[in-house]
Amino acid sequence: VPAEVVVVGAGPAGLTLANLLRRNGIGCVVLERQSRRYVENRARAGLLEYRAVEMLRSHGLADRLLELGAPHGVCEFRIGGKRFILPYSDLYEGRTHYVYPQQELVKDLIEAFVDSGGDIRFEAKDVALHGISGSAPSVTWVGSDGEQHRVRCEFIAGCDGFRGVSRPSIPAGGVREFSHQPGIAWLGVLAEVPPSTEHVIYALHPKGFAGHMLRSPTVSRFFLQCPVDDSTAAWPDDRIWAELHERFAVPGSDWKLSEGRIIEKGVVDMRGHVTEPMAYGRLFLLGDAAHVITPVGAKGMNLALHDAEVLATALAGYYRGGDESGLTEYSETCLRRVWRCQEFSQWMTTAIHGTGDRFEDRTARTRLENLFRSPASAAWFAENYVGLM
Ligand code: APR
């Protein structure tokens, strides 16, 4: 069964690409290691940039997102127990981003692809890429039927995340890797409790950073800065709530944090990593398969969606008019945005955590306070936080 494109991985990158290819009449098959149920329940990110929502909407893929997702244009910083509200969308022509759980978007994208007759194979094991340097690559895997399968194709889209099989399939020396550890660690917590706030809260406290993120009306996402080598064993539920109460506290205000059942906790990978170029022969890397970014700036899912849009446009140009320019420029086009998001996330990471160096802690604090003193600084933050157009 030949296909123009084999997509490895059914996350935001792979599923967006698959849907856009189908809309352009380009045949593809999606190979996903996990079951449909697993990927539709895997909680990950939850903030979609303005342009990502517009892109999905323009392809008719945002109906449920626009119905259930929540637009956001304000966030709050708590510094030394004082509240600083930042109405960032006012500083960016009213553009907002949307709170919408990643697994909900995955659900929508799978449904749209399958309903349009898309070919997606779940529980595809031992996916292997062949002939990526030539002009007739193919992909093999063991299906849920236990049978060995092979698809010949023209292009392979590696959308299989940071620990997938695509990037490692590139011969040594084929790409250069850039990696960075900020020396910061977060404990991520998912709790079955309505949010105690209308907007995201970034709290700076002498004991460390605490974040109140949003996912849905009944589920909240929290982050607690913890020692780099920490583990969940050191964080029983009551310690988590005690720390959150303490770090979010605003003396003299009636604000309070609601507690609920903790359904997930884990030390979050805060590294930044970029692969250059994001392509090798007939293999293109998208999303976490090409780059990972700290969750501080909420950019991971948005970069995956952007990569998918760029490659879909490039492949449409190639199949429609034999124009290869989009394919040759794919990597550079994506990397420009990837590095701008890495820079913004690094700015944000140091602004809300400091670095432990006394001098740098002062400059970090000043960087944050500039948001409330300088409209130009606040506008720069708004453009990067809501997302570059
Ligand atoms: N074979 C087939 N599928 C695979 C393989 C493999 N060898 N390895 C991984 N996969 C699948 C995973 O099960 C997952 O469904 O590839 C998919 C990769 O999806 P994501 O990890 O969500 O990556 P991406 O689509 O790039 O989206 C990035 O996801 O990881 C979060 O924080 C990240 O929000 C960001 C977003």
Residues whose N, C-alpha, C, O or C-beta is under 5 A from the ligand:
A	BS01	APR	V8 G9 A10 G11 P12 A13 G14 L31 E32 R33 Q34 V39 R44 A45 A124 V127 C159 D160 G161 R163 G164 V165 L286 G287 D288 A289 G300 M301 A304
